[in-house]
């Protein structure tokens, strides 16, 4: 079964920023030369995650509020206290909980997402950075 690998980058601001990458993933799948299969979207960082959400302003605000309540920023996280100058222990924990990837089926060269489903990168870190992603497209 053929496999296509598509790396790309997204500039992010941190602080639980959400960036919609659905169009980029759909474009990569459409251009992969495969009719049907799956695409895995993977972020190569421990302080960011990939999610599928209904991407609208209320959910974006609720997502940030959720993470701020569940895993708050706290200078007492061991990652911060054991690594002088680090302040992103909460960012790593959020990334662990949410995970670095999602897998989505496609058919007729189109993602099989539900009506309101969108693919997003969530950057939990405490500073701006460029995030590296990998799309692994497998199909026929």
C-alpha positions as CSV (number, residue, x, y, z in Angstrom):
1,X,0.0,0.0,0.0
2,X,1.5,3.4,-1.0
3,X,2.6,5.8,1.7
4,X,3.1,9.6,1.1
5,X,4.8,11.7,3.8
6,X,4.2,15.5,3.8
7,X,6.0,17.7,6.3
8,X,4.9,21.2,6.9
9,X,5.3,24.0,9.5
10,X,2.9,26.3,11.3
11,X,4.0,29.5,13.1
12,X,2.3,29.6,16.5
13,X,2.1,32.1,19.4
14,X,1.8,29.7,22.3
15,X,-0.6,30.2,25.3
16,X,-3.1,27.6,24.0
17,X,-3.3,29.2,20.5
18,X,-5.5,27.1,18.2
19,X,-4.6,27.1,14.4
20,X,-7.0,25.4,11.9
21,X,-5.1,23.2,9.5
22,X,-8.0,21.4,7.8
23,X,-7.5,23.0,4.4
24,X,-3.8,22.2,4.4
25,X,-4.5,18.6,5.3
26,X,-7.3,18.3,2.7
27,X,-5.0,19.8,0.0
28,X,-2.2,17.3,0.8
29,X,-4.6,14.4,0.7
30,X,-6.2,15.6,-2.6
31,X,-2.7,15.9,-4.1
32,X,-1.3,12.6,-2.8
33,X,-2.4,10.6,-5.8
34,X,-4.3,8.2,-3.6
35,X,-8.1,7.5,-3.9
36,X,-8.9,6.2,-0.4
37,X,-7.1,5.5,2.9
38,X,-6.1,7.3,6.1
39,X,-4.1,10.3,6.9
40,X,-2.3,10.7,10.3
41,X,-1.6,14.2,11.3
42,X,1.3,14.3,13.8
43,X,2.9,17.3,15.6
44,X,6.6,16.8,16.4
45,X,6.6,18.6,19.8
46,X,5.8,17.7,23.4
47,X,4.1,21.0,24.2
48,X,1.5,20.9,21.3
49,X,-1.3,18.7,20.2
50,X,-3.6,17.9,17.3
51,X,-7.3,17.8,17.9
52,X,-10.6,17.7,16.0
53,X,-13.0,20.3,17.2
54,X,-15.9,22.4,16.0
55,X,-13.8,25.4,15.3
56,X,-15.8,28.5,16.3
57,X,-14.9,31.3,18.8
58,X,-16.9,29.9,21.7
59,X,-15.2,26.5,21.5
60,X,-11.8,28.2,21.1
61,X,-12.4,30.2,24.3
62,X,-13.8,27.2,26.1
63,X,-10.8,25.1,25.1
64,X,-8.4,27.6,26.6
65,X,-10.5,27.9,29.8
66,X,-10.7,24.1,30.1
67,X,-6.9,23.6,29.9
68,X,-6.3,26.6,32.3
69,X,-8.6,24.9,34.9
70,X,-7.5,21.3,34.4
71,X,-3.7,21.8,34.1
72,X,-2.9,25.4,35.3
73,X,0.4,27.1,34.8
74,X,2.2,26.7,38.1
75,X,5.9,27.5,38.9
76,X,5.9,24.5,41.3
77,X,5.6,21.9,38.5
78,X,8.7,19.7,38.9
79,X,9.7,20.3,35.2
80,X,10.0,24.0,36.1
81,X,11.7,23.6,39.5
82,X,14.3,21.1,38.2
83,X,15.1,23.0,35.1
84,X,16.1,26.6,35.9
85,X,14.5,29.1,33.5
86,X,11.7,26.7,32.4
87,X,8.1,27.8,32.9
88,X,6.3,25.3,30.7
89,X,5.7,22.2,32.8
90,X,1.9,22.7,32.3
91,X,2.5,22.8,28.6
92,X,4.1,19.4,28.6
93,X,1.3,17.9,30.8
94,X,-1.4,19.3,28.5
95,X,0.4,17.8,25.5
96,X,0.6,14.4,27.2
97,X,-3.1,14.4,28.0
98,X,-4.3,15.5,24.5
99,X,-1.8,13.6,22.4
100,X,0.3,14.4,19.3
101,X,-1.8,13.0,16.5
102,X,-5.2,12.1,15.0
103,X,-6.0,9.7,12.1
104,X,-8.7,10.5,9.6
105,X,-10.1,8.4,6.8
106,X,-10.5,9.7,3.3
107,X,-12.3,8.5,0.2
108,X,-12.5,10.0,-3.3
109,X,-9.4,12.0,-2.3
110,X,-11.5,13.9,0.3
111,X,-11.4,13.8,4.1
112,X,-14.3,12.1,5.7
113,X,-14.8,14.6,8.4
114,X,-18.3,15.3,9.9
115,X,-20.1,18.6,9.1
116,X,-18.5,20.6,12.0
117,X,-15.3,18.7,12.4
118,X,-12.1,20.7,11.8
119,X,-8.4,19.7,12.4
120,X,-6.5,22.0,14.6
121,X,-3.0,22.4,16.2
122,X,-3.1,23.6,19.8
123,X,0.1,25.2,21.0
124,X,0.3,24.9,24.8
125,X,3.8,26.4,25.2
126,X,4.7,29.7,26.8
127,X,6.4,31.3,23.8
128,X,6.0,31.7,20.1
129,X,7.6,29.1,17.9
130,X,7.3,27.3,14.6
131,X,5.7,23.9,14.9
132,X,6.7,21.0,12.7
133,X,4.0,18.6,11.6
134,X,4.0,15.4,9.5
135,X,1.1,14.1,7.5
136,X,1.4,10.3,6.8
137,X,-1.0,9.4,4.0
138,X,-1.6,5.7,3.5
139,X,-4.0,4.4,0.8
140,X,-4.6,3.1,-2.6
